[in-house]
């Protein structure tokens, strides 16, 4: 891959950030705290590698 762009320029990074925010909003009132924590951590764990 050529260029000096940042991983933040990748479309997949932008979309994953949007999805993570949406997941946090949807699960805000979820009372199953273990489930909510696991899904939230998974949503924000997208790595640029």
PQR file of N, CA, C, O and H, with PARSE charges and radii, in Angstrom:
ATOM      1  N   UNK A   1       0.845  -1.168   0.000 -0.4000 1.5000
ATOM      2  CA  UNK A   1       0.000   0.000   0.000 -0.0000 2.0000
ATOM      3  C   UNK A   1       0.891   1.232   0.000  0.5500 1.7000
ATOM      4  O   UNK A   1       1.833   1.330   0.787 -0.5500 1.4000
ATOM      5  N   UNK A   2       0.598   2.133  -0.854 -0.4000 1.5000
ATOM      6  CA  UNK A   2       1.427   3.331  -0.945 -0.0000 2.0000
ATOM      7  C   UNK A   2       0.689   4.530  -0.372  0.5500 1.7000
ATOM      8  O   UNK A   2      -0.523   4.494  -0.160 -0.5500 1.4000
ATOM      9  H   UNK A   2      -0.166   2.054  -1.493  0.4000 1.0000
ATOM     10  N   UNK A   3       1.433   5.574  -0.132 -0.4000 1.5000
ATOM     11  CA  UNK A   3       0.833   6.795   0.390 -0.0000 2.0000
ATOM     12  C   UNK A   3       1.183   6.998   1.850  0.5500 1.7000
ATOM     13  O   UNK A   3       1.665   6.094   2.532 -0.5500 1.4000
ATOM     14  H   UNK A   3       2.418   5.603  -0.305  0.4000 1.0000
ATOM     15  N   UNK A   4       0.929   8.189   2.298 -0.4000 1.5000
ATOM     16  CA  UNK A   4       1.257   8.503   3.684 -0.0000 2.0000
ATOM     17  C   UNK A   4       0.004   8.832   4.488  0.5500 1.7000
ATOM     18  O   UNK A   4       0.060   9.578   5.465 -0.5500 1.4000
ATOM     19  H   UNK A   4       0.537   8.923   1.744  0.4000 1.0000
ATOM     20  N   UNK A   5      -1.121   8.270   4.067 -0.4000 1.5000
ATOM     21  CA  UNK A   5      -2.374   8.542   4.759 -0.0000 2.0000
ATOM     22  C   UNK A   5      -2.430   7.866   6.116  0.5500 1.7000
ATOM     23  O   UNK A   5      -1.677   6.936   6.401 -0.5500 1.4000
ATOM     24  H   UNK A   5      -1.166   7.663   3.274  0.4000 1.0000
ATOM     25  N   UNK A   6      -3.315   8.342   6.923 -0.4000 1.5000
ATOM     26  CA  UNK A   6      -3.519   7.799   8.257 -0.0000 2.0000
ATOM     27  C   UNK A   6      -4.596   6.712   8.204  0.5500 1.7000
ATOM     28  O   UNK A   6      -5.424   6.689   7.294 -0.5500 1.4000
ATOM     29  H   UNK A   6      -3.928   9.098   6.692  0.4000 1.0000
ATOM     30  N   UNK A   7      -4.570   5.817   9.189 -0.4000 1.5000
ATOM     31  CA  UNK A   7      -5.612   4.796   9.255 -0.0000 2.0000
ATOM     32  C   UNK A   7      -6.981   5.451   9.429  0.5500 1.7000
ATOM     33  O   UNK A   7      -8.001   4.861   9.073 -0.5500 1.4000
ATOM     34  H   UNK A   7      -3.897   5.835   9.928  0.4000 1.0000
ATOM     35  N   UNK A   8      -7.006   6.657   9.971 -0.4000 1.5000
ATOM     36  CA  UNK A   8      -8.266   7.361  10.159 -0.0000 2.0000
ATOM     37  C   UNK A   8      -8.895   7.798   8.839  0.5500 1.7000
ATOM     38  O   UNK A   8     -10.049   8.225   8.808 -0.5500 1.4000
ATOM     39  H   UNK A   8      -6.177   7.136  10.260  0.4000 1.0000
ATOM     40  N   UNK A   9      -8.133   7.691   7.747 -0.4000 1.5000
ATOM     41  CA  UNK A   9      -8.658   8.021   6.428 -0.0000 2.0000
ATOM     42  C   UNK A   9      -9.399   6.845   5.792  0.5500 1.7000
ATOM     43  O   UNK A   9     -10.121   7.034   4.813 -0.5500 1.4000
ATOM     44  H   UNK A   9      -7.195   7.344   7.772  0.4000 1.0000
ATOM     45  N   UNK A  10      -9.232   5.640   6.330 -0.4000 1.5000
ATOM     46  CA  UNK A  10      -9.881   4.463   5.766 -0.0000 2.0000
ATOM     47  C   UNK A  10     -11.382   4.511   6.031  0.5500 1.7000
ATOM     48  O   UNK A  10     -11.827   4.858   7.125 -0.5500 1.4000
ATOM     49  H   UNK A  10      -8.646   5.487   7.125  0.4000 1.0000
ATOM     50  N   UNK A  11     -12.141   4.158   5.019 -0.4000 1.5000
ATOM     51  CA  UNK A  11     -13.599   4.145   5.145 -0.0000 2.0000
ATOM     52  C   UNK A  11     -14.048   3.173   6.238  0.5500 1.7000
ATOM     53  O   UNK A  11     -14.991   3.462   6.974 -0.5500 1.4000
ATOM     54  H   UNK A  11     -11.780   3.875   4.130  0.4000 1.0000
ATOM     55  N   UNK A  12     -13.387   2.038   6.343 -0.4000 1.5000
ATOM     56  CA  UNK A  12     -13.762   1.047   7.359 -0.0000 2.0000
ATOM     57  C   UNK A  12     -13.582   1.618   8.763  0.5500 1.7000
ATOM     58  O   UNK A  12     -14.376   1.312   9.652 -0.5500 1.4000
ATOM     59  H   UNK A  12     -12.621   1.803   5.745  0.4000 1.0000
ATOM     60  N   UNK A  13     -12.569   2.430   8.979 -0.4000 1.5000
ATOM     61  CA  UNK A  13     -12.347   3.058  10.286 -0.0000 2.0000
ATOM     62  C   UNK A  13     -13.480   4.042  10.598  0.5500 1.7000
ATOM     63  O   UNK A  13     -14.002   4.068  11.713 -0.5500 1.4000
ATOM     64  H   UNK A  13     -11.924   2.679   8.257  0.4000 1.0000
ATOM     65  N   UNK A  14     -13.846   4.841   9.613 -0.4000 1.5000
ATOM     66  CA  UNK A  14     -14.913   5.822   9.810 -0.0000 2.0000
ATOM     67  C   UNK A  14     -16.239   5.129  10.125  0.5500 1.7000
ATOM     68  O   UNK A  14     -16.975   5.550  11.017 -0.5500 1.4000
ATOM     69  H   UNK A  14     -13.422   4.821   8.708  0.4000 1.0000
ATOM     70  N   UNK A  15     -16.530   4.070   9.385 -0.4000 1.5000
ATOM     71  CA  UNK A  15     -17.789   3.354   9.598 -0.0000 2.0000
ATOM     72  C   UNK A  15     -17.808   2.641  10.942  0.5500 1.7000
ATOM     73  O   UNK A  15     -18.834   2.617  11.621 -0.5500 1.4000
ATOM     74  H   UNK A  15     -15.933   3.728   8.660  0.4000 1.0000
ATOM     75  N   UNK A  16     -16.672   2.059  11.328 -0.4000 1.5000
ATOM     76  CA  UNK A  16     -16.629   1.342  12.603 -0.0000 2.0000
ATOM     77  C   UNK A  16     -16.836   2.294  13.770  0.5500 1.7000
ATOM     78  O   UNK A  16     -17.453   1.931  14.771 -0.5500 1.4000
ATOM     79  H   UNK A  16     -15.838   2.079  10.777  0.4000 1.0000
ATOM     80  N   UNK A  17     -16.325   3.503  13.646 -0.4000 1.5000
ATOM     81  CA  UNK A  17     -16.513   4.514  14.684 -0.0000 2.0000
ATOM     82  C   UNK A  17     -17.991   4.883  14.811  0.5500 1.7000
ATOM     83  O   UNK A  17     -18.517   5.006  15.918 -0.5500 1.4000
ATOM     84  H   UNK A  17     -15.823   3.798  12.833  0.4000 1.0000
ATOM     85  N   UNK A  18     -18.649   5.056  13.675 -0.4000 1.5000
ATOM     86  CA  UNK A  18     -20.074   5.381  13.663 -0.0000 2.0000
ATOM     87  C   UNK A  18     -20.891   4.248  14.274  0.5500 1.7000
ATOM     88  O   UNK A  18     -21.798   4.490  15.069 -0.5500 1.4000
ATOM     89  H   UNK A  18     -18.222   4.956  12.777  0.4000 1.0000
ATOM     90  N   UNK A  19     -20.571   3.023  13.906 -0.4000 1.5000
ATOM     91  CA  UNK A  19     -21.296   1.863  14.427 -0.0000 2.0000
ATOM     92  C   UNK A  19     -21.087   1.730  15.930  0.5500 1.7000
ATOM     93  O   UNK A  19     -22.030   1.424  16.661 -0.5500 1.4000
ATOM     94  H   UNK A  19     -19.833   2.826  13.260  0.4000 1.0000
ATOM     95  N   UNK A  20     -19.865   1.956  16.397 -0.4000 1.5000
ATOM     96  CA  UNK A  20     -19.580   1.868  17.829 -0.0000 2.0000
ATOM     97  C   UNK A  20     -20.415   2.874  18.615  0.5500 1.7000
ATOM     98  O   UNK A  20     -20.940   2.548  19.680 -0.5500 1.4000
ATOM     99  H   UNK A  20     -19.100   2.204  15.803  0.4000 1.0000
ATOM    100  N   UNK A  21     -20.539   4.072  18.107 -0.4000 1.5000
ATOM    101  CA  UNK A  21     -21.355   5.096  18.778 -0.0000 2.0000
ATOM    102  C   UNK A  21     -22.818   4.665  18.797  0.5500 1.7000
ATOM    103  O   UNK A  21     -23.495   4.807  19.816 -0.5500 1.4000
ATOM    104  H   UNK A  21     -20.114   4.337  17.242  0.4000 1.0000
ATOM    105  N   UNK A  22     -23.306   4.145  17.682 -0.4000 1.5000
ATOM    106  CA  UNK A  22     -24.700   3.698  17.608 -0.0000 2.0000
ATOM    107  C   UNK A  22     -24.964   2.561  18.592  0.5500 1.7000
ATOM    108  O   UNK A  22     -26.009   2.533  19.243 -0.5500 1.4000
ATOM    109  H   UNK A  22     -22.756   4.030  16.855  0.4000 1.0000
ATOM    110  N   UNK A  23     -24.029   1.630  18.703 -0.4000 1.5000
ATOM    111  CA  UNK A  23     -24.175   0.514  19.641 -0.0000 2.0000
ATOM    112  C   UNK A  23     -24.238   1.033  21.071  0.5500 1.7000
ATOM    113  O   UNK A  23     -25.064   0.577  21.862 -0.5500 1.4000
ATOM    114  H   UNK A  23     -23.181   1.652  18.174  0.4000 1.0000
ATOM    115  N   UNK A  24     -23.381   1.972  21.403 -0.4000 1.5000
ATOM    116  CA  UNK A  24     -23.391   2.545  22.755 -0.0000 2.0000
ATOM    117  C   UNK A  24     -24.724   3.221  23.061  0.5500 1.7000
ATOM    118  O   UNK A  24     -25.234   3.121  24.177 -0.5500 1.4000
ATOM    119  H   UNK A  24     -22.710   2.342  20.761  0.4000 1.0000
ATOM    120  N   UNK A  25     -25.280   3.900  22.079 -0.4000 1.5000
ATOM    121  CA  UNK A  25     -26.571   4.571  22.272 -0.0000 2.0000
ATOM    122  C   UNK A  25     -27.686   3.548  22.455  0.5500 1.7000
ATOM    123  O   UNK A  25     -28.514   3.688  23.355 -0.5500 1.4000
ATOM    124  H   UNK A  25     -24.865   3.982  21.173  0.4000 1.0000
ATOM    125  N   UNK A  26     -27.712   2.526  21.613 -0.4000 1.5000
ATOM    126  CA  UNK A  26     -28.765   1.507  21.679 -0.0000 2.0000
ATOM    127  C   UNK A  26     -28.715   0.749  23.005  0.5500 1.7000
ATOM    128  O   UNK A  26     -29.757   0.438  23.582 -0.5500 1.4000
ATOM    129  H   UNK A  26     -27.039   2.412  20.882  0.4000 1.0000
ATOM    130  N   UNK A  27     -27.517   0.454  23.484 -0.4000 1.5000
ATOM    131  CA  UNK A  27     -27.376  -0.348  24.702 -0.0000 2.0000
ATOM    132  C   UNK A  27     -27.334   0.487  25.980  0.5500 1.7000
ATOM    133  O   UNK A  27     -27.144  -0.062  27.066 -0.5500 1.4000
ATOM    134  H   UNK A  27     -26.671   0.707  23.015  0.4000 1.0000
ATOM    135  N   UNK A  28     -27.504   1.774  25.871 -0.4000 1.5000
ATOM    136  CA  UNK A  28     -27.416   2.670  27.028 -0.0000 2.0000
ATOM    137  C   UNK A  28     -28.332   2.231  28.173  0.5500 1.7000
ATOM    138  O   UNK A  28     -27.940   2.303  29.338 -0.5500 1.4000
ATOM    139  H   UNK A  28     -27.658   2.219  24.989  0.4000 1.0000
ATOM    140  N   UNK A  29     -29.535   1.782  27.857 -0.4000 1.5000
ATOM    141  CA  UNK A  29     -30.505   1.407  28.889 -0.0000 2.0000
ATOM    142  C   UNK A  29     -30.564  -0.091  29.152  0.5500 1.7000
ATOM    143  O   UNK A  29     -31.455  -0.555  29.863 -0.5500 1.4000
ATOM    144  H   UNK A  29     -29.854   1.724  26.911  0.4000 1.0000
ATOM    145  N   UNK A  30     -29.640  -0.848  28.596 -0.4000 1.5000
ATOM    146  CA  UNK A  30     -29.609  -2.298  28.795 -0.0000 2.0000
ATOM    147  C   UNK A  30     -29.186  -2.604  30.237  0.5500 1.7000
ATOM    148  O   UNK A  30     -28.160  -2.113  30.706 -0.5500 1.4000
ATOM    149  H   UNK A  30     -28.916  -0.471  28.019  0.4000 1.0000
ATOM    150  N   UNK A  31     -29.974  -3.409  30.925 -0.4000 1.5000
ATOM    151  CA  UNK A  31     -29.680  -3.730  32.323 -0.0000 2.0000
ATOM    152  C   UNK A  31     -28.851  -5.000  32.475  0.5500 1.7000
ATOM    153  O   UNK A  31     -28.456  -5.349  33.587 -0.5500 1.4000
ATOM    154  H   UNK A  31     -30.808  -3.808  30.544  0.4000 1.0000
ATOM    155  N   UNK A  32     -28.587  -5.685  31.384 -0.4000 1.5000
ATOM    156  CA  UNK A  32     -27.680  -6.840  31.419 -0.0000 2.0000
ATOM    157  C   UNK A  32     -26.273  -6.278  31.242  0.5500 1.7000
ATOM    158  O   UNK A  32     -25.746  -6.216  30.132 -0.5500 1.4000
ATOM    159  H   UNK A  32     -28.908  -5.401  30.480  0.4000 1.0000
ATOM    160  N   UNK A  33     -25.678  -5.871  32.360 -0.4000 1.5000
ATOM    161  CA  UNK A  33     -24.430  -5.119  32.317 -0.0000 2.0000
ATOM    162  C   UNK A  33     -23.265  -5.910  31.728  0.5500 1.7000
ATOM    163  O   UNK A  33     -22.404  -5.335  31.062 -0.5500 1.4000
ATOM    164  H   UNK A  33     -26.106  -5.922  33.262  0.4000 1.0000
ATOM    165  N   UNK A  34     -23.229  -7.212  31.963 -0.4000 1.5000
ATOM    166  CA  UNK A  34     -22.173  -8.040  31.381 -0.0000 2.0000
ATOM    167  C   UNK A  34     -22.261  -8.068  29.867  0.5500 1.7000
ATOM    168  O   UNK A  34     -21.256  -7.911  29.173 -0.5500 1.4000
ATOM    169  H   UNK A  34     -23.929  -7.679  32.504  0.4000 1.0000
ATOM    170  N   UNK A  35     -23.475  -8.270  29.358 -0.4000 1.5000
ATOM    171  CA  UNK A  35     -23.700  -8.269  27.911 -0.0000 2.0000
ATOM    172  C   UNK A  35     -23.347  -6.916  27.317  0.5500 1.7000
ATOM    173  O   UNK A  35     -22.626  -6.829  26.324 -0.5500 1.4000
ATOM    174  H   UNK A  35     -24.291  -8.397  29.922  0.4000 1.0000
ATOM    175  N   UNK A  36     -23.868  -5.855  27.941 -0.4000 1.5000
ATOM    176  CA  UNK A  36     -23.615  -4.502  27.446 -0.0000 2.0000
ATOM    177  C   UNK A  36     -22.120  -4.197  27.423  0.5500 1.7000
ATOM    178  O   UNK A  36     -21.619  -3.626  26.455 -0.5500 1.4000
ATOM    179  H   UNK A  36     -24.455  -5.926  28.748  0.4000 1.0000
ATOM    180  N   UNK A  37     -21.413  -4.570  28.474 -0.4000 1.5000
ATOM    181  CA  UNK A  37     -19.981  -4.305  28.548 -0.0000 2.0000
ATOM    182  C   UNK A  37     -19.222  -5.056  27.460  0.5500 1.7000
ATOM    183  O   UNK A  37     -18.343  -4.493  26.807 -0.5500 1.4000
ATOM    184  H   UNK A  37     -21.820  -5.034  29.261  0.4000 1.0000
ATOM    185  N   UNK A  38     -19.566  -6.335  27.266 -0.4000 1.5000
ATOM    186  CA  UNK A  38     -18.868  -7.141  26.260 -0.0000 2.0000
ATOM    187  C   UNK A  38     -19.112  -6.607  24.851  0.5500 1.7000
ATOM    188  O   UNK A  38     -18.170  -6.482  24.067 -0.5500 1.4000
ATOM    189  H   UNK A  38     -20.280  -6.792  27.797  0.4000 1.0000
ATOM    190  N   UNK A  39     -20.345  -6.297  24.526 -0.4000 1.5000
ATOM    191  CA  UNK A  39     -20.666  -5.800  23.186 -0.0000 2.0000
ATOM    192  C   UNK A  39     -20.038  -4.431  22.953  0.5500 1.7000
ATOM    193  O   UNK A  39     -19.523  -4.160  21.868 -0.5500 1.4000
ATOM    194  H   UNK A  39     -21.110  -6.399  25.162  0.4000 1.0000
ATOM    195  N   UNK A  40     -20.078  -3.572  23.961 -0.4000 1.5000
ATOM    196  CA  UNK A  40     -19.480  -2.243  23.831 -0.0000 2.0000
ATOM    197  C   UNK A  40     -17.972  -2.342  23.631  0.5500 1.7000
ATOM    198  O   UNK A  40     -17.415  -1.662  22.769 -0.5500 1.4000
ATOM    199  H   UNK A  40     -20.497  -3.793  24.843  0.4000 1.0000
ATOM    200  N   UNK A  41     -17.310  -3.181  24.418 -0.4000 1.5000
ATOM    201  CA  UNK A  41     -15.862  -3.347  24.258 -0.0000 2.0000
ATOM    202  C   UNK A  41     -15.517  -3.913  22.886  0.5500 1.7000
ATOM    203  O   UNK A  41     -14.524  -3.511  22.280 -0.5500 1.4000
ATOM    204  H   UNK A  41     -17.762  -3.733  25.118  0.4000 1.0000
ATOM    205  N   UNK A  42     -16.328  -4.839  22.394 -0.4000 1.5000
ATOM    206  CA  UNK A  42     -16.086  -5.398  21.061 -0.0000 2.0000
ATOM    207  C   UNK A  42     -16.265  -4.340  19.978  0.5500 1.7000
ATOM    208  O   UNK A  42     -15.503  -4.291  19.013 -0.5500 1.4000
ATOM    209  H   UNK A  42     -17.135  -5.166  22.886  0.4000 1.0000
ATOM    210  N   UNK A  43     -17.258  -3.512  20.144 -0.4000 1.5000
ATOM    211  CA  UNK A  43     -17.547  -2.485  19.139 -0.0000 2.0000
ATOM    212  C   UNK A  43     -16.427  -1.462  19.021  0.5500 1.7000
ATOM    213  O   UNK A  43     -16.146  -0.979  17.924 -0.5500 1.4000
ATOM    214  H   UNK A  43     -17.877  -3.552  20.928  0.4000 1.0000
ATOM    215  N   UNK A  44     -15.790  -1.130  20.124 -0.4000 1.5000
ATOM    216  CA  UNK A  44     -14.742  -0.107  20.085 -0.0000 2.0000
ATOM    217  C   UNK A  44     -13.348  -0.693  19.877  0.5500 1.7000
ATOM    218  O   UNK A  44     -12.360   0.041  19.882 -0.5500 1.4000
ATOM    219  H   UNK A  44     -16.019  -1.522  21.015  0.4000 1.0000
ATOM    220  N   UNK A  45     -13.264  -2.003  19.695 -0.4000 1.5000
ATOM    221  CA  UNK A  45     -11.951  -2.639  19.590 -0.0000 2.0000
ATOM    222  C   UNK A  45     -11.429  -2.768  18.163  0.5500 1.7000
ATOM    223  O   UNK A  45     -10.428  -3.449  17.944 -0.5500 1.4000
ATOM    224  H   UNK A  45     -14.067  -2.599  19.691  0.4000 1.0000
ATOM    225  N   UNK A  46     -12.067  -2.146  17.204 -0.4000 1.5000
ATOM    226  CA  UNK A  46     -11.608  -2.213  15.816 -0.0000 2.0000
ATOM    227  C   UNK A  46     -10.224  -1.592  15.728  0.5500 1.7000
ATOM    228  O   UNK A  46     -10.018  -0.446  16.129 -0.5500 1.4000
ATOM    229  H   UNK A  46     -12.881  -1.593  17.382  0.4000 1.0000
ATOM    230  N   UNK A  47      -9.292  -2.345  15.207 -0.4000 1.5000
ATOM    231  CA  UNK A  47      -7.902  -1.896  15.104 -0.0000 2.0000
ATOM    232  C   UNK A  47      -7.559  -1.595  13.653  0.5500 1.7000
ATOM    233  O   UNK A  47      -8.097  -2.230  12.746 -0.5500 1.4000
ATOM    234  H   UNK A  47      -9.459  -3.275  14.881  0.4000 1.0000
ATOM    235  N   UNK A  48      -6.689  -0.653  13.429 -0.4000 1.5000
ATOM    236  CA  UNK A  48      -6.310  -0.290  12.061 -0.0000 2.0000
ATOM    237  C   UNK A  48      -5.228  -1.182  11.472  0.5500 1.7000
ATOM    238  O   UNK A  48      -4.530  -0.763  10.548 -0.5500 1.4000
ATOM    239  H   UNK A  48      -6.252  -0.137  14.166  0.4000 1.0000
ATOM    240  N   UNK A  49      -5.068  -2.390  11.975 -0.4000 1.5000
ATOM    241  CA  UNK A  49      -4.004  -3.262  11.457 -0.0000 2.0000
ATOM    242  C   UNK A  49      -4.542  -4.327  10.556  0.5500 1.7000
ATOM    243  O   UNK A  49      -3.778  -5.141  10.039 -0.5500 1.4000
ATOM    244  H   UNK A  49      -5.634  -2.730  12.726  0.4000 1.0000
TER
END
